């Protein structure tokens, strides 16, 4: 029997460890496998908390997400969205006219979220007095009704543009601590800029709400079609009316600090079927305001 010297044994062990490390590095460097949907072409997006998948299929097909029907545009475009805390996988079924079914399991990737502390708010904006509770409930009912409006498909499926330019002061999903008190997570992206900075439509759509709300101040909701909505909060001036059709790049209003705000900024939110979507996943890097 051949015996190995301690040095030879160490060198052999070192080579094995080195190979293992190299294999691990190669695996980490490899790009993540793109999501595929059997029966559809993904135009953009992925299965991730706060994500919005935009895909296209034969418009004659039917689509079911778990037990709910998914609307399909005349061009075959449909969307699937994931809430901030979408922990459970979802079953997507694409049903052809002949009755054949293609089943996909969509398991959203989990995310870690920041904690954001905001101090200096009026106490009535953190713990509202009983005299305004009826107004707050009415505000919530109005927003929900606006988000449920059925409108024609716009051009959002080609991508979203930034509605305003400025400094990102708040991101999606952050747990909010307001005046030291835990409150709901933040479901939008905050763009800080001087009062009066223009706010433009990030995609075409129909204005379904223009209202001064207790918490979010002057608020505009635009329905982009297929149940996708954009909301624009804390506006100083509003330049649209309910029922108007706005084109991509059309002026909505200007940035302000109305409602619950410590300074002028735009809170831009996107939702789909009650799920809160991360706008930051749908646009590229913030353009340089000076360019």
C-alpha positions as CSV (number, residue, x, y, z in Angstrom):
1,X,0.0,0.0,0.0
2,X,1.3,3.4,-1.1
3,X,1.5,6.0,1.7
4,X,1.1,9.7,1.0
5,X,3.3,12.2,2.8
6,X,1.5,15.0,4.8
7,X,2.6,17.5,2.2
8,X,1.2,15.5,-0.7
9,X,-2.1,14.9,1.3
10,X,-2.4,18.7,1.9
11,X,-1.7,19.6,-1.8
12,X,-4.3,17.1,-2.9
13,X,-6.9,18.5,-0.4
14,X,-6.0,22.0,-1.6
15,X,-6.6,21.1,-5.2
16,X,-10.0,19.6,-4.4
17,X,-11.0,22.8,-2.5
18,X,-9.8,25.0,-5.3
19,X,-11.8,23.1,-7.9
20,X,-14.9,23.3,-5.7
21,X,-14.4,27.1,-5.3
22,X,-14.0,27.5,-9.0
23,X,-17.1,25.5,-9.7
24,X,-19.1,27.6,-7.2
25,X,-17.8,30.9,-8.8
26,X,-18.8,29.7,-12.3
27,X,-22.2,28.8,-11.0
28,X,-22.7,32.2,-9.4
29,X,-21.5,34.0,-12.5
30,X,-23.9,32.2,-14.8
31,X,-27.0,34.3,-15.6
32,X,-30.3,33.2,-14.0
33,X,-32.5,31.2,-16.3
34,X,-35.1,33.3,-17.9
35,X,-38.7,32.5,-17.1
36,X,-40.6,30.6,-19.7
37,X,-44.4,30.3,-20.0
38,X,-45.6,27.4,-22.0
39,X,-48.2,28.7,-24.4
40,X,-47.1,32.4,-24.3
41,X,-44.2,34.7,-25.2
42,X,-42.9,36.8,-22.3
43,X,-42.3,40.4,-23.5
44,X,-40.9,41.6,-20.2
45,X,-40.8,40.9,-16.5
46,X,-40.2,38.0,-14.2
47,X,-41.8,36.1,-11.3
48,X,-40.7,38.2,-8.4
49,X,-42.4,40.0,-5.5
50,X,-43.7,43.3,-6.9
51,X,-43.0,42.2,-10.4
52,X,-45.3,42.5,-13.5
53,X,-45.0,39.9,-16.3
54,X,-46.2,41.2,-19.6
55,X,-46.7,38.4,-22.1
56,X,-48.5,37.6,-25.3
57,X,-50.5,34.5,-26.4
58,X,-53.1,33.6,-29.1
59,X,-56.0,36.0,-28.4
60,X,-58.4,33.1,-28.9
61,X,-56.9,31.4,-25.7
62,X,-58.3,31.7,-22.2
63,X,-56.1,32.3,-19.2
64,X,-56.7,31.4,-15.6
65,X,-54.4,32.4,-12.7
66,X,-55.3,30.0,-9.9
67,X,-59.1,30.3,-9.9
68,X,-59.4,33.8,-11.5
69,X,-59.7,34.6,-15.2
70,X,-57.1,36.9,-16.7
71,X,-58.1,39.5,-19.3
72,X,-56.4,39.2,-22.7
73,X,-56.1,42.1,-25.1
74,X,-57.2,41.9,-28.7
75,X,-53.5,41.6,-29.6
76,X,-53.1,38.7,-27.2
77,X,-51.3,40.7,-24.5
78,X,-51.9,39.8,-20.9
79,X,-50.2,40.5,-17.6
80,X,-49.5,38.7,-14.3
81,X,-48.6,40.7,-11.2
82,X,-47.2,39.7,-7.8
83,X,-47.8,41.6,-4.6
84,X,-45.1,42.6,-2.1
85,X,-45.6,39.5,0.0
86,X,-46.5,36.9,-2.7
87,X,-45.1,33.9,-0.9
88,X,-47.1,31.1,-2.5
89,X,-46.6,29.9,-6.1
90,X,-49.4,30.6,-8.5
91,X,-50.8,28.3,-11.2
92,X,-51.2,29.8,-14.6
93,X,-53.3,27.8,-17.1
94,X,-53.5,28.7,-20.8
95,X,-56.6,27.0,-22.4
96,X,-56.7,26.7,-26.2
97,X,-60.0,26.8,-28.1
98,X,-59.8,23.0,-28.6
99,X,-59.8,22.5,-24.8
100,X,-56.1,21.6,-24.5
101,X,-54.4,23.1,-21.4
102,X,-50.8,24.3,-20.8
103,X,-50.1,24.6,-17.1
104,X,-47.3,26.8,-15.6
105,X,-46.3,27.1,-12.0
106,X,-45.0,30.6,-11.2
107,X,-43.0,30.8,-8.0
108,X,-42.2,34.5,-7.2
109,X,-38.7,35.2,-6.0
110,X,-38.7,36.6,-2.5
111,X,-37.2,40.0,-1.7
112,X,-35.7,41.7,1.4
113,X,-37.1,45.2,2.1
114,X,-35.7,48.2,3.8
115,X,-37.0,50.0,6.9
116,X,-37.7,53.7,6.4
117,X,-38.2,56.0,9.3
118,X,-40.0,59.3,8.7
119,X,-40.3,61.8,11.4
120,X,-41.7,65.3,11.6
121,X,-45.2,64.4,10.3
122,X,-48.3,66.1,11.8
123,X,-49.7,63.8,14.5
124,X,-53.1,63.9,12.8
125,X,-51.5,62.4,9.7
126,X,-50.2,59.4,11.7
127,X,-53.1,58.9,14.0
128,X,-56.1,60.6,12.4
129,X,-58.8,62.0,14.6
130,X,-62.2,60.4,14.7
131,X,-63.7,63.4,12.8
132,X,-61.9,62.4,9.6
133,X,-62.3,58.6,9.7
134,X,-65.4,58.8,7.5
135,X,-63.5,60.9,4.9
136,X,-60.6,58.4,4.9
137,X,-63.1,55.5,4.3
138,X,-64.7,57.5,1.5
139,X,-61.2,58.1,0.0
140,X,-60.4,54.4,0.0
141,X,-63.7,53.5,-1.6
142,X,-63.1,56.1,-4.4
143,X,-59.6,54.8,-5.1
144,X,-60.8,51.1,-5.2
145,X,-63.6,52.0,-7.6
146,X,-61.2,53.9,-9.9
147,X,-58.8,51.0,-10.0
148,X,-61.6,48.6,-11.0
149,X,-62.7,50.6,-14.1
150,X,-62.4,48.6,-17.3
151,X,-60.7,50.7,-20.1
152,X,-59.2,50.0,-23.5
153,X,-55.7,48.7,-23.7
154,X,-53.1,51.4,-23.9
155,X,-49.4,51.2,-24.8
156,X,-48.0,50.3,-21.4
157,X,-47.1,46.8,-22.7
158,X,-44.4,48.5,-24.7
159,X,-42.8,49.7,-21.4
160,X,-43.2,52.6,-18.9
161,X,-41.4,55.9,-18.8
162,X,-40.4,57.9,-15.7
163,X,-43.3,60.3,-14.9
164,X,-41.0,62.9,-13.4
165,X,-37.3,63.5,-12.9
166,X,-35.7,63.9,-9.5
167,X,-34.0,62.2,-6.6
168,X,-35.3,58.8,-5.5
169,X,-36.3,59.4,-1.8
170,X,-38.4,56.3,-1.2
171,X,-38.5,52.8,-2.7
172,X,-41.1,50.1,-3.0
173,X,-41.7,47.7,-0.1
174,X,-40.0,49.6,2.6
175,X,-41.6,49.1,6.1
176,X,-42.6,52.6,7.2
177,X,-42.0,53.9,10.7
178,X,-43.9,57.2,11.0
179,X,-43.1,59.4,14.0
180,X,-41.8,56.2,15.6
181,X,-45.0,54.2,14.9
182,X,-45.0,51.2,12.5
183,X,-47.4,51.6,9.6
184,X,-48.1,49.9,6.3
185,X,-45.2,49.3,3.8
186,X,-44.6,51.8,1.1
187,X,-46.2,50.6,-2.2
188,X,-44.7,53.2,-4.5
189,X,-41.5,54.9,-5.5
190,X,-40.9,58.5,-4.3
191,X,-39.4,61.1,-6.6
192,X,-38.2,64.2,-4.8
193,X,-38.2,67.4,-6.8
194,X,-39.1,71.1,-6.3
195,X,-42.8,72.1,-6.2
196,X,-44.0,72.7,-9.7
197,X,-41.9,70.0,-11.4
198,X,-43.9,68.6,-14.3
199,X,-45.5,65.1,-14.0
200,X,-46.1,63.2,-17.2
201,X,-48.1,60.1,-18.1
202,X,-45.6,57.1,-18.1
203,X,-47.9,55.4,-20.6
204,X,-51.3,56.1,-22.3
205,X,-54.5,55.6,-20.4
206,X,-57.8,56.9,-19.2
207,X,-58.0,59.2,-16.1
208,X,-60.3,57.4,-13.6
209,X,-59.8,59.6,-10.5
210,X,-58.9,63.2,-9.7
211,X,-59.5,63.9,-6.0
212,X,-57.9,65.6,-3.0
213,X,-57.4,62.7,-0.5
214,X,-56.7,63.0,3.2
215,X,-53.4,61.0,3.2
216,X,-52.2,61.4,-0.4
217,X,-53.4,64.9,-1.2
218,X,-54.2,65.7,-4.8
219,X,-54.2,62.3,-6.5
220,X,-54.7,61.1,-10.0
221,X,-55.3,57.5,-11.1
222,X,-54.8,56.5,-14.7
223,X,-56.1,53.1,-16.0
224,X,-53.7,51.7,-18.6
225,X,-55.9,48.7,-19.6
226,X,-55.9,45.0,-18.5
227,X,-56.5,46.1,-14.9
228,X,-53.1,48.0,-14.7
229,X,-53.3,51.4,-13.0
230,X,-50.9,54.1,-12.2
231,X,-51.5,56.5,-9.2
232,X,-49.8,59.8,-8.7
233,X,-49.9,61.2,-5.2
234,X,-49.2,64.6,-3.4
235,X,-49.6,66.7,-6.6
236,X,-49.6,70.5,-6.3
237,X,-51.5,71.1,-9.5
238,X,-53.7,68.8,-11.6
239,X,-54.0,69.3,-15.4
240,X,-56.3,66.4,-16.2
241,X,-60.0,65.6,-15.6
242,X,-61.8,62.3,-14.9
243,X,-62.6,60.5,-18.1
244,X,-59.8,62.1,-20.2
245,X,-57.7,60.0,-22.4
246,X,-54.0,60.9,-21.9
247,X,-51.2,59.9,-24.3
248,X,-47.8,58.8,-23.2
249,X,-45.9,61.9,-22.1
250,X,-49.0,64.0,-21.6
251,X,-48.9,66.5,-18.8
252,X,-50.8,65.2,-15.7
253,X,-49.9,68.0,-13.2
254,X,-47.0,69.1,-11.0
255,X,-45.1,67.8,-8.0
256,X,-46.2,69.1,-4.6
257,X,-46.4,68.2,-0.9
258,X,-50.2,67.9,-0.4
259,X,-51.5,65.3,2.0
260,X,-49.1,63.4,4.3
261,X,-45.7,64.6,3.1
262,X,-42.7,66.2,4.7
263,X,-41.6,67.8,1.4
264,X,-42.4,68.1,-2.3
265,X,-42.2,64.7,-4.1
266,X,-44.2,62.4,-6.4
267,X,-45.3,59.1,-5.0
268,X,-45.9,56.9,-8.1
269,X,-47.7,53.6,-7.6
270,X,-48.8,50.8,-9.9
271,X,-51.4,48.1,-9.1
272,X,-53.0,45.1,-10.9
273,X,-56.0,43.3,-9.5
274,X,-55.4,44.5,-6.0
275,X,-51.7,43.6,-6.2
276,X,-49.2,46.4,-5.6
277,X,-46.5,46.4,-8.3
278,X,-43.0,47.9,-8.0
279,X,-42.7,50.7,-10.5
280,X,-38.9,50.5,-10.1
281,X,-38.9,47.1,-11.8
282,X,-40.7,48.5,-14.9
283,X,-38.4,51.4,-15.8
284,X,-34.7,51.8,-16.3
285,X,-32.4,54.0,-14.4
286,X,-33.5,57.5,-13.5
287,X,-32.4,59.8,-16.3
288,X,-30.1,62.7,-15.4
289,X,-32.3,65.7,-15.0
290,X,-29.6,67.9,-16.4
291,X,-29.4,66.0,-19.7
